[in-house]
Amino acid sequence: MKEVSVGSVLLMLLLGLTSGRVLADDPIRIAHVYGKTGPLANYGQQSHDGLMLGLEYATEGTMSINGRALEVIEKDSRLDPLLGRSLLEEAYVEDDALVAVGPLSSSVAIPMLPVARQYRRILLVEPAVADTITGSRGNRYVFRTGRSASQEAVANAVALARPGLKIATIAPDNDFGHNTLAAFRQALVGTGAEIVHQEFLPAGSDDFRAANERIYTALADAEGDRLVFVNWAGAGDPLAQLQAMNPAQQGIRLAANGGFLSTLAGYKAYDGLEGANYYYFEHPSNSVNDWLVEQYLARFGTPPDIFVAGGMTAGIALVEALRRADSTDTDDLIETLEGMRFNSPKGDMLIRAEDHQTLQSMYHFRLRTEDGVEWAIPELVREIPLAEIPLPIGR
């Protein structure tokens, strides 16, 4: 009996070692939950292409870490919040995904956040921008490498502020509009610039004439440099209606966020407009962005846009975390990600430990038009480094 017992123990040890070796050789699965089809499929494809480029770049083309292959599993949310939630659960439970990346839309992202907590797996949000993702609805398993809505608003305040500047604003009457303008207003404190008038209109508005009249009336009574900051997200176009009222004749300038190349194509009428943007392929000056621009142009025949850069950033961050942690344990990865600095197409980035929002450079631009270029060129005024963007915790 004693000999059989020893043999059984040896067999169990052998099986255990074999099992451990197989597990160690299993691929590291990354689920990408995004709108592969539907109205934003083009942006979804950009995000996925960027993610794959980021993984390729960070692994020097091997698509593996410490001998374990990276396997990306695509999940099409079709921009449906309930489907996105169920697909994330499926990725964690059935596909055994170690981490998930995505989604495109904040409305899809928010229902996904509790799923990450429930299954104690990491969700790296890219590119959804709602403040609550790394704020009131966030949890220890949720990180974001993309920008938050307030981060972009604060960057605009830093770009535009100067002593004596009088600002009027227009934004949608929802959480996005109120939260981002609150962050914008806070960032102006101590700069010598001030908001003298605000307009909040329903997100579905398409007639801004009355609001614009109130804005111009308020600025007419203000002395010094005057500016309207348009912080809009919705179907309407307040910027076009503001421009139609000839602000330059009244000595008033216009400002707004930057945007996708398709957005910039519609900005050709706004020569001289200023603001801050997240990414334009000519702005960052570093070897990572050089590689991205070269590779994307060669493979797709067009410059990389915002979602491409964002997807690549997410891929690089994941590889860096896995490499530095030298572990696939979720707690080890969380500890590594919190406070992690890493390089990206936008240069240095820092994942803030307090709320898991990634701090990053933004770019102060001024639009100019050029014959033969399909979009208004956001000419770089200066890069705003992450240390100069006072983003409140949880925003």
N, C-alpha and C positions, 0 to 999 in steps of 0.2 A: 504493500500500500504506500509505503514511504517513497519507493522509487517512482510509482505512478504519479504521486503528488508532485514530486520534483519535476517530472516530465511535463506535467500539466502546467506547472508554473513557467517552465522554459517556453512551452508552446504559446502561452498567453503573452509572455514578454516578446516573443518573436512576432506574434500578430500585432501587438501594440506598436512595436517599432515599425513594422510594415505599414500599419495604418497611419502612424505619424508621418512617415515619409510620403505617403500618397497625399495626405492633407497638405503637407508643405509644398507639394508640387501642383496643387490645385490652382487655377487662375484666380486672381483677385478680380472680383466682379464689380463693375461700376454701372449702375442703372442711370440712363439719361432719360428723364421724363420731360417731354417737350411737345409743342404743337407741331408734329411732323406733317400733318395735313390740316386743312382749314384756312381761314382768312389770313393768318400770319405765318403760313408755311414757309415763306421765303426767309423770314427772320429766324424761324426754327432751324432751317437748314444751315443758316449762317452760324448759329449757336453750336450746332453739332459739329460742323466742319472745324470751328475754332477749338472745341474741346479735343477733337482728335489731333489737331495740330499741336495743341499744348502737351498732350501726352507723348506725342512723337518727339517734340523738342526736348522735353524734360528728361526723357529716357534715352536721348541720343539715337533715336530710331529703333531701339530694341523692343519697345512696347512691353517692357518687363522691369520688375524691381526685385533685386536679390534673387534672380533666377525664376521668379514667378511671373507668368504672363498676365498682362492686363486685358480683361475682356469687357467690352462695353456692350450693354444690353439696351436697345432702344425701346422706349415706351411712348406711344402716341396718345397724348392727352386730348387731342382735338380741341384744346382750350375749354374743356368741360371740367369744372371744379370737382364734381363727384367722381368722374372717371379718373382724374389725376390722383385723387386720394386712394382709390382702389388699386390703381396701377402701382403706386408707391408701396402699398401693403403687399401686393403680389411680388414686387421686386425683392423686398426684404424676406418674405416667407418662402415663396416658391423658387425664386431664382438665387436666393442666398446672397444677394448683393451686399457687399460690405458698406458701400456708400452710394448715395444717389445725388445726381446733379439736376438742376432745373428748378422751376419751369419758366416759361416765357412770361406768364401773366401773374400778377399779384392775386387775382381772384382765384386762380388755381393753386398758387403757393400756400395761401393761408389755411385751407383745409388740410394740406399735407403736413403742416407743422406738428400737430399732435400725433401723427402716425410715426414720425421719427422718434418722438419721446416714448411712445408705447412700445416700439420694438428696439429701442435703445441703439439705433443706428444713425449715422451722420447723414444729414441732408445739407448739401452745399448749394445754396440758392444762387442762381445765375440765370437770367438777368432781372427777375422781378424786383421792383423798386419800392414797394410800400414800406413806410417806416416801421409799421407794426411787426414786420417779419423779424427784425432784430430788436424790436421794442416790446410792447405789451403782450404780443402773441408769441414771442420767441421762447426758446428753451435751450438747455445745454447741448442738445444734439444738432441745433440749427446754426449754420454759419453762412455768411454771404460774402462772396468776392466782388460782386457787382456793386454799383453805387446805390445808395438810398435816395429817395426823392428829396429829402431835406439836405442831403450832402450836396446835391447839385444846386439847390437854392442858396445854401451858405456860400458855395464857391462863387455864385453870381454876386452875392453881397461883397465878397472880398475883391472881386474883379472891378465892380462898378463904383464902390464907395470912394468918396473924396470929400474933403471939407467943403461945406456949403451946398452940397448937392441936395436938391429937393426931388423926391421920388413919389410917383403915383403907381399903384399896382392894380392888376386885374388878374383874377384867378377864379377857378370853379368853386361853387359853394358846397364843398364836401370836405371830407377828412384830408384828402390830398391838398386842396387849396389852402385850407386853414393851417394845417400843420407845417407845410413848407414855407408859407409866408411868415408864420411865427418864428421859424428858424432863421429866415432871411432877416426879419426885423431884429432879432437878438444879435445877429452877426454884425449889424450896423452900429451897435452901441459903441460909443467911443471913437467912431471914425469921422464924425463931423457931418455925416450924411443923415438925412431923416426922411421918413415916409410922411407925406402930408395928406394923402388920400388913398383909400382902398376901395376896390369894387369886387364883390363876390356875386357871381351869376350862376344859375343852374348849368350843370355840365353839358346839357343838351342844347344850350343857347346857340342861335345862329344870327341874332340881330343884336349888335353891340352899340348901336348908335346912341342911345340915351346914356349908357354908361360912359361911352367915350366923350360925350358932351360934358358930363360931370367931371371927368378926369381933366379935360382941357380947361374947364372953368376954374378948377382948383389950382392947377398949375399956373394959370394966367395971373393969379394973385400972389404967386411965390416969386421971390427974388433970387437971382443967381442962376446957376446951372440947373436945368430941369430935364427930367427923364421919366419915361413910362416903362416899367418892367412888366412884361407879359409872361405870366407863369401859368400857361393854359394846358389843359389835357382834356380833350373832348372833340366832338365833331366840328364845332364851329371854328372860325378863324378871326379872333379879335384883332390880330396884328394887321391883317389886310384892311380892315375897316378903319383902324387907327391911321394907317398910312394914307388912306384915301382922303383923310381930313387935313393933309398937308402939314404935318407937325413941324417940319423944318422951317416953314414960313413963320411959325410962332416961336422959333428958337427952342423947340422941344425935340429931344432925341428919343429913339426907341431902343429897347434892350429885350433880350429873350434868351432862353436856353439854346444851345446848339442842338444838333440832332443827327439823324441818319443822313446818308447821302441823298436819299429821296426827299427828306425834309429840306435839305440845303438847296435842292433843285427848285423848290418853291420859294426860296429866299432871295432869288436873283433881283427882286424888286426892292430889296432893303439894303442897298449899298451903304456901308458905314455902320450898320447895326452892330451892337456889342453884346457880349455876354460871356458865359463860361460853358464849356462843354466837357463831356466825359472822354471823348476820343475822336481824333481825326488822324488819318493814317500818316500825315506829314508832321504831326506835332511832336510825338515822343522822339527823343534822340538817344537811342541805346541799341545794343546789338540784338536784343530779343525782338524788338519791333522791326529792325532791319530784316531779320530772318523772316518774320511774319509777312511783311509787305512783299519781299522777293518771292517767297513760296506761294503766297495766295495769288499774286499776279500771274505766276507761271502756271498754276494749276486751274485757276478759275477765270483768268482774263480780266479781272477787275480789282481795284484796291480793296483791302479788308475794311469792313464797316464796324460799327459799334459792337454788334453781337458776336462778330468773329473775334475781336480782341477780348471781349468778356469771356467767351468760351475757352479761349486759349489760356487766359488767366486762371480759370477754374481748374483746367487740366494740370497746369504747372503747380498750383497750390496742393493738389492731391498728391502728386508725385513727391513733392518736397516733404509733405507731412509723413507719408509712408516711409520715405527714405530716412528721415531724421528720427522718427519714432522707432524704426527697425522692428515694427510690430504691426499686426493687424487687429490688435485689441482696441475696441472703441474708446475705452477710457484713456489708453496711451495716446491715441490719435487726438482726442480732445485736448489733452494736456499739451501736446505738441502744437496744435493749431492755435491755441490761446496765446496771443502775444507773438506769433510767428511772423518774422519778416522774410520776404521773398521777392525775387525779381520777376518782372512781368513785362508785357509789351509797353506798359506805361511807366516802367521803372520800378522803384522801390515801393513796396506795399507792406502794410502792417495790419494784421488781424487783431483788432482790439479785444483784449481778454474780457472786459466788462460786459460787452453785448454781442461780440462775435461779428461786428460790422468791420469790413476791411477799409482802412483809411488809405487814401491814394491821392496822387496829384490830379489836378484838373487844369483846364487850359483857358486862359483869357484870350478871346478872339475878337477880331473886328472884320466884318464881311467886306469883301471886294469881289467884283465880277471881272471875268476875263473871257475874251472871245475864244471859242473852241472848247470851253469847259462847261459841262452840262449843269453844274451846280455853282452856287455862290461859294467862294473860297473863304473859309474861316481863317483868315491870316492870323498867325500867332502873335499876340502882344507879349505874353509871358506865360511860362508854366507856373502854376500855383502849387508849391510843394505841400505834401500832406500836413506838415507841421504848421502851415498857415491857415488851415481850414478848421475852425473851431466848432466841430460837430458835436452837439449835445449827446450824452449817453442815451442809448435807446432810440436814436434817430437814424 
